[in-house]
Amino acid sequence: PFSFLYCNLTFIMANRFSPAPFYKIVLLIADVLGFFASFQLAYWFRLGEWLPDELWIKLTPCALFALVTLYIFDVYKLEDRLDFFRDLLRLLFAVALSGVMMVLGAYLIGVKGFSGIAGRGVLVGALVIFAAWTSLCRLLIRARVRRLQSKARWLVIGTSDYLEHFLHDYEKSVHDVQLICLTQSAQLLSQPKESLSEHCVRWREKYLKGTWDDVDEWLPQNWRGIIVATGQKIPDYLVAKLMQTRFRGVRIYDLSDFYEVVWRKVPIFYLQGSWFALSQGFHLLHNPIGIRLKRVGDIFCASLLLVLASPLILLATFLVFVTSGRPIIYTQKRRGLNGEDFTIYKFRSMRRDAEKKGAQWASADDNRITPWGKWMRLTRIDELPQIWNILKGDMSFIGPRPERPEFIKELKAQIPFYEFRHLVRPGLSGWAQVSYPYGATVEDAKEKLQYELFYIKNYSLLLDWLVLLKTARVVLFGQGR
């Protein structure tokens, strides 16, 4: 467990590509302090005395619940380019929901003395103060992060093909740092525009500033970090220069390490088979105790969810029957652990003749999906019968989503290392599902595999809990399909 925690803290502290991870910790601390201070101030303003010691203790689980709610509502994403006022509305709603749930929880459980907080306007006053405090903190910290990102400079040394992949992923990210790229050969710099794609022309003009022969000019400058994307033996002169730069205190990343630390995925276009044999990680694959603990947790959580979700399961059963008749449960072959097929169960969300032309991916605005089925897919209610798959041992709560054998044959032929996703049990939700939007193409499957390999390589109980919280966010905001 300590190594799992150390691994995740290492990711946070090593991510210098953006200052946002560090300031997320600052914001979390500010929220904790602000939560308790808000109740103290509200209690003093309303009653003219300091909060009693016994109420401080009772506020601790309330603070934890409030922080989890804020996380689920995604208000810790400092590097996002979304409108701040839209995020502010989301923040205010999360604070209000936290207050309502605290009151309900306290009275249902029967917490003695909580009326001293909930009554006499203390709770409302505290939530107003906390909402104002946390909104101000986010406004100031976001401004600070933007200023720091605009000053951050990164040097990327690589070959043209790897640079193209990297820049494609960089432009899809939300980071606004300055990139300077040096390519191996001057050919890309001298090629006429007519012989290059539109993307290559734009990247060349925006990022490419020279070749490896120009490192003496660029390396001595002030860099937040350097990324090496060569995929081959680095010339001795370049190794010597990089060593000197590293000894000056500049952090240097291999491209695969950079992808893991910053984007939480593994760049399959950059990997060779030796990487899987020699790189650190993949502890779950040779840790029988960890596998058993994960299985015990799956059984416990699945049993608990089955009890809690039973009214929703009955309601979904009734509505599927009323809106589209039988069968209510849809069964399908999926590929699971070690490449073995199993039968997966779902509430039927499509017409009965949805696959009369054979297996096909669902698409946006798919006319095969029923009106009630669309709502079930948005909220993931259609996945609830897979609790039975978890109890049987076919699936886990967290893992790569199981794919259909018909699609896997095509995907294995086009995506390297695709079969490695079957090294662990498939999951009801997974790192790829909460990190990447729904996709129905080979390119989407390739992108998701990068997240799945990251999960398998860096598995920890903490990562599983993180996926569960992110899954709650997906369900809450209807981001399924």
HUCOR-V588245 format. One record per pair of residues at least 12 apart in sequence whose C-alpha atoms are under 10 Angstrom apart, sorted by the first residue. I is the first residue (numbers start at 1). J is the second residue. If there is no record, write none. Layout:
i->I j->J
i->I j->J
//
This chain:
i->1 j->290
i->1 j->460
i->1 j->461
i->1 j->462
i->3 j->460
i->4 j->283
i->4 j->458
i->4 j->459
i->4 j->460
i->4 j->461
i->4 j->462
i->4 j->463
i->5 j->460
i->5 j->461
i->5 j->462
i->5 j->463
i->7 j->281
i->7 j->458
i->7 j->459
i->7 j->460
i->7 j->462
i->8 j->261
i->8 j->458
i->8 j->459
i->8 j->460
i->8 j->462
i->8 j->463
i->10 j->261
i->11 j->260
i->11 j->261
i->11 j->262
i->11 j->264
i->12 j->24
i->12 j->25
i->12 j->261
i->12 j->262
i->13 j->261
i->14 j->251
i->14 j->258
i->14 j->261
i->14 j->262
i->15 j->258
i->15 j->260
i->15 j->261
i->15 j->262
i->15 j->263
i->16 j->152
i->16 j->224
i->16 j->225
i->16 j->251
i->16 j->261
i->16 j->262
i->17 j->149
i->17 j->152
i->17 j->153
i->17 j->154
i->17 j->175
i->17 j->176
i->17 j->177
i->17 j->224
i->17 j->225
i->17 j->226
i->17 j->258
i->17 j->261
i->17 j->262
i->17 j->263
i->18 j->79
i->18 j->145
i->18 j->146
i->18 j->148
i->18 j->149
i->18 j->150
i->18 j->152
i->18 j->174
i->18 j->175
i->18 j->176
i->18 j->177
i->18 j->224
i->18 j->262
i->19 j->78
i->19 j->79
i->19 j->144
i->19 j->145
i->19 j->146
i->19 j->147
i->19 j->148
i->19 j->149
i->19 j->152
i->19 j->175
i->20 j->76
i->20 j->77
i->20 j->78
i->20 j->79
i->20 j->80
i->20 j->141
i->20 j->142
i->20 j->144
i->20 j->145
i->20 j->146
i->20 j->148
i->20 j->149
i->20 j->175
i->21 j->76
i->21 j->77
i->21 j->78
i->21 j->79
i->21 j->145
i->21 j->262
i->22 j->145
i->23 j->76
i->23 j->78
i->23 j->138
i->23 j->141
i->23 j->142
i->23 j->144
i->23 j->145
i->24 j->75
i->24 j->76
i->24 j->77
i->24 j->78
i->24 j->79
i->24 j->138
i->24 j->141
i->24 j->142
i->25 j->76
i->26 j->137
i->26 j->141
i->27 j->76
i->27 j->78
i->27 j->134
i->27 j->137
i->27 j->138
i->27 j->141
i->28 j->67
i->28 j->70
i->28 j->71
i->28 j->76
i->28 j->134
i->30 j->133
i->30 j->134
i->30 j->137
i->30 j->138
i->31 j->63
i->31 j->66
i->31 j->67
i->31 j->70
i->31 j->130
i->31 j->131
i->31 j->133
i->31 j->134
i->31 j->135
i->31 j->137
i->31 j->138
i->32 j->60
i->32 j->63
i->32 j->64
i->32 j->66
i->32 j->67
i->32 j->130
i->32 j->134
i->33 j->63
i->33 j->130
i->34 j->63
i->34 j->126
i->34 j->129
i->34 j->130
i->34 j->131
i->34 j->132
i->34 j->133
i->34 j->134
i->34 j->137
i->35 j->59
i->35 j->60
i->35 j->62
i->35 j->63
i->35 j->64
i->35 j->66
i->35 j->67
i->35 j->126
i->35 j->127
i->35 j->129
i->35 j->130
i->35 j->131
i->35 j->133
i->35 j->134
i->36 j->51
i->36 j->56
i->36 j->59
i->36 j->60
i->36 j->62
i->36 j->63
i->36 j->126
i->36 j->130
i->37 j->126
i->37 j->129
i->37 j->130
i->37 j->133
i->38 j->122
i->38 j->123
i->38 j->125
i->38 j->126
i->38 j->127
i->38 j->128
i->38 j->129
i->38 j->130
i->38 j->131
i->38 j->132
i->38 j->133
i->39 j->51
i->39 j->55
i->39 j->56
i->39 j->59
i->39 j->117
i->39 j->122
i->39 j->123
i->39 j->124
i->39 j->125
i->39 j->126
i->39 j->127
i->39 j->128
i->39 j->129
i->39 j->130
i->40 j->52
i->40 j->56
i->40 j->122
i->40 j->126
i->41 j->122
i->41 j->125
i->41 j->126
i->41 j->129
i->42 j->117
i->42 j->121
i->42 j->122
i->42 j->123
i->42 j->124
i->42 j->125
i->42 j->126
i->42 j->127
i->42 j->128
i->42 j->129
i->42 j->130
i->43 j->116
i->43 j->117
i->43 j->120
i->43 j->121
i->43 j->122
i->43 j->123
i->43 j->125
i->43 j->126
i->44 j->122
i->45 j->121
i->45 j->122
i->45 j->125
i->45 j->126
i->46 j->120
i->46 j->121
i->46 j->122
i->46 j->125
i->47 j->116
i->47 j->120
i->47 j->121
i->47 j->122
i->51 j->116
i->51 j->117
i->52 j->116
i->54 j->112
i->54 j->113
i->54 j->114
i->55 j->112
i->55 j->113
i->55 j->114
i->55 j->116
i->55 j->117
i->58 j->106
i->58 j->111
i->58 j->112
i->58 j->113
i->58 j->114
i->58 j->117
i->59 j->102
i->59 j->114
i->59 j->117
i->61 j->102
i->62 j->98
i->62 j->99
i->62 j->101
i->62 j->102
i->62 j->103
i->62 j->105
i->62 j->106
i->63 j->98
i->63 j->102
i->65 j->98
i->65 j->99
i->65 j->101
i->65 j->102
i->66 j->94
i->66 j->95
i->66 j->96
i->66 j->97
i->66 j->98
i->66 j->99
i->66 j->101
i->66 j->102
i->67 j->94
i->67 j->95
i->67 j->98
i->68 j->94
i->68 j->98
i->68 j->469
i->69 j->91
i->69 j->93
i->69 j->94
i->69 j->95
i->69 j->97
i->69 j->98
i->69 j->469
i->69 j->472
i->69 j->473
i->70 j->90
i->70 j->91
i->70 j->92
i->70 j->93
i->70 j->94
i->70 j->95
i->70 j->97
i->70 j->98
i->71 j->91
i->71 j->94
i->71 j->466
i->71 j->469
i->71 j->470
i->71 j->472
i->71 j->473
i->72 j->94
i->72 j->468
i->72 j->469
i->72 j->470
i->72 j->471
i->72 j->472
i->72 j->473
i->72 j->474
i->72 j->475
i->72 j->476
i->72 j->477
i->73 j->87
i->73 j->90
i->73 j->91
i->73 j->93
i->73 j->94
i->73 j->95
i->73 j->469
i->73 j->470
i->73 j->472
i->73 j->473
i->73 j->474
i->73 j->476
i->73 j->477
i->74 j->87
i->74 j->90
i->74 j->91
i->74 j->94
i->74 j->470
i->74 j->473
i->75 j->87
i->75 j->88
i->75 j->90
i->75 j->91
i->75 j->94
i->75 j->135
i->75 j->138
i->76 j->91
i->76 j->138
i->77 j->138
i->77 j->142
i->78 j->138
i->78 j->139
i->78 j->141
i->78 j->142
i->78 j->143
i->78 j->144
i->78 j->145
i->78 j->146
i->78 j->174
i->79 j->142
i->79 j->145
i->79 j->146
i->79 j->149
i->79 j->173
i->79 j->174
i->79 j->175
i->79 j->176
i->80 j->142
i->80 j->173
i->80 j->174
i->80 j->175
i->81 j->174
i->81 j->175
i->81 j->176
i->82 j->174
i->84 j->135
i->84 j->138
i->84 j->139
i->84 j->142
i->87 j->135
i->87 j->138
i->88 j->131
i->88 j->134
i->88 j->135
i->88 j->138
i->88 j->139
i->89 j->135
i->91 j->131
i->91 j->134
i->91 j->135
i->92 j->127
i->92 j->128
i->92 j->130
i->92 j->131
i->92 j->132
i->92 j->134
i->92 j->135
i->93 j->131
i->94 j->131
i->95 j->127
i->95 j->128
i->95 j->130
i->95 j->131
i->95 j->134
i->96 j->124
i->96 j->127
i->96 j->128
i->96 j->131
i->98 j->127
i->99 j->118
i->99 j->123
i->99 j->124
i->99 j->126
i->99 j->127
i->100 j->118
i->100 j->123
i->100 j->124
i->102 j->114
i->102 j->118
i->102 j->123
i->103 j->115
i->103 j->117
i->103 j->118
i->103 j->119
i->103 j->123
i->106 j->118
i->146 j->175
i->146 j->176
i->146 j->177
i->147 j->176
i->148 j->176
i->148 j->177
i->149 j->175
i->149 j->176
i->149 j->177
i->149 j->178
i->150 j->175
i->150 j->176
i->150 j->177
i->150 j->178
i->151 j->176
i->151 j->177
i->151 j->178
i->151 j->223
i->151 j->224
i->152 j->176
i->152 j->177
i->152 j->178
i->152 j->179
i->152 j->222
i->152 j->223
i->152 j->224
i->152 j->225
i->153 j->176
i->153 j->177
i->153 j->178
i->153 j->179
i->153 j->180
i->153 j->221
i->153 j->222
i->153 j->223
i->153 j->224
i->153 j->225
i->153 j->226
i->154 j->177
i->154 j->178
i->154 j->179
i->154 j->180
i->154 j->181
i->154 j->222
i->154 j->223
i->154 j->224
i->154 j->225
i->154 j->226
i->154 j->227
i->155 j->178
i->155 j->179
i->155 j->180
i->155 j->181
i->155 j->182
i->155 j->207
i->155 j->215
i->155 j->218
i->155 j->219
i->155 j->221
i->155 j->222
i->155 j->223
i->155 j->224
i->155 j->225
i->155 j->226
i->155 j->227
i->155 j->228
i->155 j->252
i->156 j->179
i->156 j->180
i->156 j->181
i->156 j->182
i->156 j->183
i->156 j->207
i->156 j->208
i->156 j->225
i->156 j->226
i->156 j->227
i->156 j->228
i->156 j->229
i->156 j->230
i->156 j->252
i->156 j->253
i->156 j->255
i->157 j->180
i->157 j->181
i->157 j->182
i->157 j->183
i->157 j->184
i->157 j->208
i->157 j->210
i->157 j->211
i->157 j->212
i->157 j->215
i->157 j->226
i->157 j->227
i->157 j->228
i->157 j->229
i->157 j->230
i->157 j->238
i->157 j->254
i->157 j->255
i->158 j->181
i->158 j->182
i->158 j->183
i->158 j->184
i->158 j->185
i->158 j->211
i->158 j->212
i->158 j->227
i->158 j->228
i->158 j->229
i->158 j->230
i->158 j->231
i->158 j->232
i->158 j->234
i->158 j->255
i->159 j->181
i->159 j->182
i->159 j->183
i->159 j->184
i->159 j->185
i->159 j->188
i->159 j->211
i->159 j->212
i->159 j->228
i->159 j->229
i->159 j->230
i->159 j->231
i->159 j->232
i->160 j->181
i->160 j->182
i->160 j->183
i->160 j->184
i->160 j->185
i->160 j->186
i->160 j->187
i->160 j->188
i->160 j->200
i->160 j->208
i->160 j->229
i->160 j->230
i->161 j->183
i->161 j->229
i->161 j->230
i->161 j->231
i->161 j->269
i->161 j->270
i->162 j->183
i->162 j->228
i->162 j->229
i->162 j->230
i->162 j->231
i->162 j->255
i->162 j->269
i->162 j->270
i->163 j->181
i->163 j->182
i->163 j->183
i->163 j->200
i->163 j->203
i->163 j->207
i->163 j->208
i->163 j->228
i->163 j->229
i->163 j->230
i->163 j->255
i->164 j->199
i->164 j->200
i->164 j->203
i->164 j->204
i->165 j->267
i->165 j->269
i->165 j->270
i->166 j->229
i->166 j->255
i->166 j->259
i->166 j->267
i->166 j->269
i->166 j->270
i->167 j->179
i->167 j->181
i->167 j->199
i->167 j->200
i->167 j->203
i->167 j->207
i->168 j->199
i->168 j->200
i->168 j->203
i->169 j->259
i->169 j->263
i->169 j->267
i->170 j->263
i->171 j->203
i->173 j->263
i->177 j->224
i->178 j->207
i->178 j->223
i->178 j->224
i->179 j->206
i->179 j->207
i->179 j->208
i->179 j->209
i->179 j->223
i->179 j->226
i->180 j->206
i->180 j->207
i->180 j->208
i->180 j->209
i->180 j->210
i->180 j->218
i->180 j->223
i->180 j->226
i->181 j->203
i->181 j->204
i->181 j->206
i->181 j->207
i->181 j->208
i->181 j->209
i->181 j->210
i->181 j->211
i->181 j->212
i->181 j->226
i->181 j->227
i->182 j->207
i->182 j->208
i->182 j->209
i->182 j->210
i->182 j->211
i->182 j->212
i->182 j->213
i->182 j->214
i->182 j->215
i->182 j->218
i->182 j->228
i->183 j->204
i->183 j->208
i->183 j->209
i->183 j->210
i->183 j->211
i->183 j->212
i->183 j->213
i->183 j->214
i->183 j->229
i->183 j->230
i->184 j->210
i->184 j->211
i->184 j->212
i->184 j->213
i->184 j->230
i->185 j->210
i->185 j->211
i->185 j->212
i->185 j->213
i->186 j->210
i->186 j->211
i->186 j->212
i->186 j->213
i->187 j->211
i->188 j->200
i->188 j->201
i->188 j->204
i->188 j->208
i->188 j->210
i->188 j->211
i->189 j->201
i->189 j->204
i->189 j->205
i->189 j->208
i->189 j->209
i->189 j->210
i->189 j->211
i->212 j->235
i->212 j->237
i->212 j->238
i->213 j->237
i->213 j->238
i->215 j->237
i->215 j->238
i->215 j->241
i->215 j->242
i->216 j->238
i->216 j->241
i->219 j->241
i->219 j->242
i->219 j->244
i->219 j->245
i->219 j->250
i->220 j->241
i->220 j->244
i->220 j->245
i->220 j->248
i->221 j->245
i->222 j->250
i->223 j->245
i->223 j->249
i->223 j->250
i->223 j->251
i->224 j->249
i->224 j->250
i->224 j->251
i->224 j->252
i->225 j->245
i->225 j->246
i->225 j->249
i->225 j->250
i->225 j->251
i->225 j->252
i->225 j->253
i->226 j->242
i->226 j->245
i->226 j->246
i->226 j->250
i->226 j->251
i->226 j->252
i->226 j->253
i->226 j->254
i->226 j->255
i->226 j->258
i->227 j->251
i->227 j->252
i->227 j->253
i->227 j->254
i->227 j->255
i->227 j->256
i->227 j->257
i->227 j->258
i->228 j->242
i->228 j->252
i->228 j->253
i->228 j->254
i->228 j->255
i->228 j->256
i->228 j->257
i->228 j->258
i->229 j->253
i->229 j->254
i->229 j->255
i->229 j->256
i->229 j->258
i->229 j->270
i->230 j->254
i->230 j->255
i->230 j->270
i->231 j->254
i->231 j->255
i->231 j->256
i->231 j->269
i->231 j->270
i->231 j->271
i->231 j->272
i->255 j->267
i->255 j->270
i->255 j->271
i->256 j->268
i->256 j->269
i->256 j->270
i->256 j->271
i->256 j->275
i->259 j->450
i->259 j->454
i->260 j->450
i->260 j->451
i->260 j->454
i->260 j->457
i->260 j->458
i->263 j->435
i->263 j->451
i->263 j->454
i->264 j->431
i->264 j->432
i->264 j->435
i->264 j->450
i->264 j->451
i->264 j->452
i->264 j->453
i->264 j->454
i->264 j->455
i->264 j->458
i->265 j->431
i->265 j->432
i->265 j->435
i->265 j->447
i->265 j->448
i->265 j->449
i->265 j->450
i->265 j->451
i->265 j->452
i->265 j->453
i->265 j->454
i->265 j->455
i->265 j->457
i->265 j->458
i->266 j->447
i->266 j->448
i->266 j->449
i->266 j->450
i->266 j->451
i->266 j->452
i->266 j->453
i->266 j->454
i->266 j->455
i->266 j->457
i->267 j->446
i->267 j->447
i->267 j->449
i->267 j->450
i->267 j->451
i->267 j->453
i->267 j->454
i->268 j->415
i->268 j->416
i->268 j->417
i->268 j->418
i->268 j->446
i->268 j->447
i->268 j->449
i->268 j->450
i->268 j->451
i->268 j->453
i->269 j->415
i->269 j->416
i->269 j->446
i->269 j->450
i->271 j->416
i->271 j->417
i->272 j->416
i->272 j->417
i->273 j->416
i->273 j->417
i->276 j->417
i->276 j->420
i->276 j->457
i->279 j->457
i->280 j->457
i->280 j->458
i->281 j->454
i->281 j->456
i->281 j->457
i->281 j->458
i->281 j->459
i->282 j->423
i->282 j->453
i->282 j->454
i->282 j->455
i->282 j->456
i->282 j->457
i->282 j->458
i->282 j->459
i->283 j->456
i->283 j->457
i->283 j->458
i->283 j->459
i->283 j->460
i->284 j->423
i->284 j->424
i->284 j->456
i->284 j->457
i->284 j->458
i->284 j->459
i->284 j->460
i->285 j->423
i->285 j->424
i->285 j->456
i->285 j->457
i->285 j->459
i->290 j->459
i->290 j->460
i->290 j->461
i->291 j->424
i->291 j->425
i->293 j->461
i->294 j->396
i->294 j->397
i->294 j->398
i->294 j->460
i->294 j->461
i->294 j->464
i->295 j->390
i->295 j->391
i->295 j->393
i->295 j->395
i->295 j->396
i->295 j->397
i->295 j->425
i->296 j->391
i->297 j->396
i->297 j->397
i->298 j->387
i->298 j->390
i->298 j->391
i->298 j->393
i->298 j->395
i->298 j->396
i->298 j->397
i->298 j->398
i->299 j->387
i->299 j->388
i->299 j->390
i->299 j->391
i->299 j->392
i->299 j->393
i->299 j->396
i->299 j->397
i->300 j->391
i->301 j->387
i->301 j->390
i->301 j->391
i->301 j->397
i->302 j->384
i->302 j->386
i->302 j->387
i->302 j->388
i->302 j->389
i->302 j->390
i->302 j->391
i->302 j->396
i->302 j->397
i->303 j->387
i->303 j->388
i->303 j->390
i->303 j->391
i->305 j->384
i->305 j->387
i->306 j->384
i->306 j->385
i->306 j->387
i->306 j->388
i->309 j->381
i->309 j->384
i->310 j->384
i->312 j->381
i->312 j->384
i->313 j->347
i->313 j->381
i->313 j->382
i->313 j->384
i->313 j->385
i->316 j->328
i->316 j->347
i->316 j->348
i->316 j->372
i->316 j->373
i->316 j->376
i->316 j->381
i->316 j->382
i->316 j->384
i->317 j->329
i->317 j->347
i->317 j->348
i->317 j->382
i->319 j->372
i->319 j->373
i->320 j->347
i->320 j->348
i->320 j->349
i->320 j->350
i->320 j->370
i->320 j->372
i->320 j->373
i->320 j->376
i->321 j->348
i->322 j->372
i->323 j->370
i->323 j->371
i->323 j->372
i->323 j->373
i->324 j->348
i->324 j->349
i->324 j->350
i->324 j->351
i->324 j->352
i->324 j->370
i->324 j->371
i->324 j->372
i->324 j->373
i->325 j->348
i->325 j->351
i->325 j->352
i->326 j->348
i->326 j->352
i->327 j->347
i->327 j->348
i->327 j->352
i->328 j->346
i->328 j->347
i->328 j->348
i->328 j->349
i->329 j->344
i->329 j->345
i->329 j->346
i->329 j->347
i->329 j->348
i->329 j->349
i->329 j->382
i->329 j->385
i->330 j->343
i->330 j->344
i->330 j->345
i->330 j->346
i->330 j->347
i->330 j->348
i->330 j->349
i->330 j->350
i->330 j->352
i->330 j->382
i->330 j->385
i->331 j->343
i->331 j->344
i->331 j->345
i->331 j->346
i->331 j->347
i->331 j->348
i->332 j->344
i->332 j->345
i->332 j->346
i->332 j->404
i->333 j->345
i->333 j->402
i->333 j->403
i->333 j->404
i->333 j->405
i->333 j->406
i->334 j->394
i->334 j->401
i->334 j->402
i->334 j->403
i->334 j->404
i->334 j->405
i->334 j->406
i->334 j->407
i->334 j->408
i->334 j->426
i->335 j->394
i->335 j->401
i->335 j->402
i->335 j->403
i->335 j->404
i->335 j->405
i->335 j->406
i->335 j->408
i->335 j->422
i->335 j->425
i->335 j->426
i->336 j->394
i->336 j->395
i->336 j->400
i->336 j->401
i->336 j->402
i->336 j->403
i->336 j->404
i->336 j->405
i->336 j->421
i->336 j->422
i->336 j->423
i->336 j->424
i->336 j->425
i->336 j->426
i->336 j->427
i->337 j->393
i->337 j->394
i->337 j->395
i->337 j->402
i->337 j->421
i->337 j->422
i->337 j->423
i->337 j->424
i->337 j->425
i->337 j->426
i->338 j->419
i->338 j->420
i->338 j->421
i->338 j->422
i->338 j->423
i->338 j->424
i->338 j->425
i->339 j->405
i->339 j->419
i->339 j->420
i->339 j->421
i->339 j->422
i->339 j->423
i->339 j->424
i->339 j->425
i->340 j->394
i->340 j->405
i->340 j->422
i->341 j->394
i->341 j->402
i->341 j->403
i->341 j->404
i->341 j->405
i->342 j->389
i->342 j->394
i->342 j->395
i->342 j->402
i->342 j->404
i->343 j->386
i->343 j->389
i->343 j->394
i->344 j->383
i->344 j->385
i->344 j->386
i->344 j->388
i->344 j->389
i->344 j->390
i->344 j->394
i->344 j->395
i->344 j->402
i->344 j->404
i->345 j->382
i->345 j->383
i->345 j->384
i->345 j->385
i->345 j->386
i->345 j->387
i->345 j->388
i->345 j->389
i->346 j->380
i->346 j->381
i->346 j->382
i->346 j->383
i->346 j->384
i->346 j->385
i->346 j->386
i->346 j->387
i->347 j->373
i->347 j->376
i->347 j->377
i->347 j->380
i->347 j->381
i->347 j->382
i->347 j->383
i->347 j->384
i->347 j->385
i->347 j->386
i->348 j->369
i->348 j->370
i->348 j->372
i->348 j->373
i->348 j->376
i->348 j->377
i->348 j->382
i->348 j->383
i->349 j->368
i->349 j->369
i->349 j->370
i->349 j->371
i->349 j->372
i->349 j->373
i->349 j->374
i->349 j->375
i->349 j->376
i->349 j->377
i->349 j->381
i->349 j->382
i->350 j->362
i->350 j->366
i->350 j->367
i->350 j->368
i->350 j->369
i->350 j->370
i->350 j->371
i->350 j->372
i->350 j->373
i->350 j->374
i->351 j->367
i->351 j->368
i->351 j->369
i->351 j->370
i->351 j->373
i->352 j->368
i->352 j->369
i->352 j->370
i->353 j->368
i->354 j->367
i->354 j->368
i->354 j->369
i->355 j->368
i->358 j->406
i->359 j->404
i->359 j->405
i->359 j->406
i->359 j->407
i->360 j->404
i->360 j->406
i->360 j->407
i->360 j->440
i->361 j->404
i->361 j->407
i->361 j->439
i->361 j->440
i->361 j->441
i->362 j->438
i->362 j->439
i->362 j->440
i->362 j->441
i->362 j->481
i->363 j->438
i->363 j->439
i->363 j->440
i->363 j->441
i->363 j->481
i->364 j->438
i->364 j->439
i->364 j->440
i->364 j->481
i->365 j->481
i->366 j->481
i->369 j->481
i->373 j->481
i->374 j->480
i->374 j->481
i->375 j->478
i->375 j->480
i->375 j->481
i->376 j->478
i->376 j->480
i->376 j->481
i->377 j->475
i->377 j->478
i->377 j->479
i->377 j->480
i->377 j->481
i->378 j->474
i->378 j->475
i->378 j->476
i->378 j->477
i->378 j->478
i->378 j->479
i->378 j->480
i->378 j->481
i->379 j->472
i->379 j->474
i->379 j->475
i->379 j->476
i->379 j->477
i->379 j->478
i->379 j->479
i->379 j->480
i->379 j->481
i->380 j->428
i->380 j->429
i->380 j->471
i->380 j->474
i->380 j->475
i->380 j->476
i->380 j->478
i->380 j->479
i->380 j->480
i->380 j->481
i->381 j->475
i->381 j->480
i->383 j->428
i->383 j->429
i->384 j->428
i->386 j->427
i->386 j->428
i->387 j->428
i->389 j->427
i->389 j->428
i->390 j->425
i->390 j->426
i->390 j->427
i->390 j->428
i->393 j->425
i->393 j->426
i->394 j->425
i->394 j->426
i->394 j->427
i->395 j->424
i->395 j->425
i->395 j->426
i->395 j->427
i->395 j->428
i->396 j->424
i->396 j->425
i->396 j->426
i->396 j->427
i->396 j->428
i->396 j->429
i->396 j->430
i->397 j->425
i->397 j->426
i->397 j->427
i->397 j->428
i->397 j->429
i->397 j->430
i->397 j->464
i->397 j->467
i->397 j->468
i->398 j->424
i->398 j->425
i->398 j->426
i->398 j->427
i->398 j->428
i->398 j->429
i->398 j->430
i->398 j->431
i->398 j->455
i->398 j->463
i->398 j->464
i->398 j->465
i->398 j->467
i->398 j->468
i->398 j->471
i->399 j->421
i->399 j->422
i->399 j->424
i->399 j->425
i->399 j->426
i->399 j->427
i->399 j->428
i->399 j->429
i->399 j->430
i->399 j->431
i->399 j->432
i->399 j->433
i->399 j->452
i->399 j->455
i->399 j->456
i->399 j->459
i->399 j->464
i->399 j->467
i->400 j->421
i->400 j->422
i->400 j->423
i->400 j->424
i->400 j->425
i->400 j->426
i->400 j->427
i->400 j->428
i->400 j->429
i->400 j->430
i->400 j->431
i->400 j->432
i->400 j->433
i->400 j->448
i->400 j->449
i->400 j->451
i->400 j->452
i->400 j->453
i->400 j->455
i->400 j->456
i->401 j->421
i->401 j->422
i->401 j->425
i->401 j->426
i->401 j->427
i->401 j->428
i->401 j->429
i->401 j->430
i->401 j->431
i->401 j->432
i->401 j->433
i->401 j->448
i->401 j->452
i->402 j->421
i->402 j->422
i->402 j->425
i->402 j->426
i->402 j->427
i->402 j->428
i->402 j->429
i->403 j->422
i->403 j->426
i->403 j->445
i->407 j->442
i->410 j->442
i->411 j->441
i->411 j->442
i->411 j->443
i->411 j->445
i->411 j->446
i->414 j->442
i->414 j->443
i->414 j->446
i->415 j->442
i->415 j->443
i->415 j->445
i->415 j->446
i->415 j->447
i->415 j->449
i->416 j->446
i->416 j->449
i->417 j->446
i->417 j->449
i->417 j->450
i->417 j->453
i->418 j->445
i->418 j->446
i->418 j->449
i->418 j->450
i->418 j->452
i->418 j->453
i->419 j->449
i->420 j->449
i->420 j->452
i->420 j->453
i->420 j->456
i->421 j->449
i->421 j->450
i->421 j->452
i->421 j->453
i->421 j->455
i->421 j->456
i->422 j->452
i->422 j->456
i->423 j->453
i->423 j->456
i->424 j->456
i->428 j->471
i->429 j->464
i->429 j->467
i->429 j->468
i->429 j->470
i->429 j->471
i->430 j->448
i->430 j->451
i->430 j->452
i->430 j->455
i->430 j->464
i->430 j->467
i->430 j->468
i->430 j->470
i->430 j->471
i->431 j->448
i->431 j->449
i->431 j->450
i->431 j->451
i->431 j->452
i->431 j->453
i->431 j->454
i->431 j->455
i->431 j->456
i->431 j->463
i->431 j->464
i->431 j->466
i->431 j->467
i->431 j->468
i->431 j->470
i->431 j->471
i->432 j->445
i->432 j->447
i->432 j->448
i->432 j->449
i->432 j->450
i->432 j->451
i->432 j->452
i->432 j->453
i->432 j->454
i->432 j->455
i->432 j->467
i->433 j->448
i->433 j->451
i->433 j->452
i->433 j->467
i->433 j->470
i->433 j->471
i->433 j->474
i->433 j->479
i->433 j->480
i->434 j->451
i->434 j->466
i->434 j->467
i->434 j->468
i->434 j->469
i->434 j->470
i->434 j->471
i->434 j->472
i->434 j->473
i->434 j->474
i->434 j->479
i->434 j->480
i->435 j->448
i->435 j->451
i->435 j->467
i->435 j->470
i->435 j->471
i->436 j->448
i->436 j->451
i->437 j->479
i->437 j->480
i->437 j->481
i->438 j->479
i->438 j->480
i->438 j->481
i->439 j->481
//
